């Protein structure tokens, strides 16, 4: 089984599980700008964490680019590629947060999320 087939199967499972997840009792964390005393403006910074569906999110601190991923390592690789040739600072929030900009990560995830929404609508009927 190839890695792509494994990712596709895992994304389908996530889409199916999204319908069965318990409703969240709190809103997703709002990402706030980083304190310039902590991270220099010269160093790109990325938030890396999970969203409510359990997918990995990588989002540049200023909201210029971000993406959704199946694996944490893919999210970290994305952040490092986007800040190349230099490295970037990675911030791992404890709370879940949602990607609030266009997904420039794994494009198949958008299809899995769409399938999950369709399944939820069908189940509600």
Number of C-alpha atoms within 10 A of each C-alpha: 5 6 8 9 10 11 17 15 13 14 23 19 13 21 24 18 13 21 17 10 11 8 9 8 6 7 11 13 13 11 16 8 10 14 9 9 7 7 12 12 11 8 12 20 23 27 23 26 24 24 17 17 16 16 19 25 27 31 30 21 20 14 15 9 19 24 24 29 25 21 14 17 11 18 26 21 11 22 26 19 13 17 16 11 8 10 14 19 17 19 16 13 13 10 13 21 22 21 18 13 12 12 18 14 21 16 12 16 22 15 14 21 18 13 18 22 16 14 15 16 11 9 9 7 5
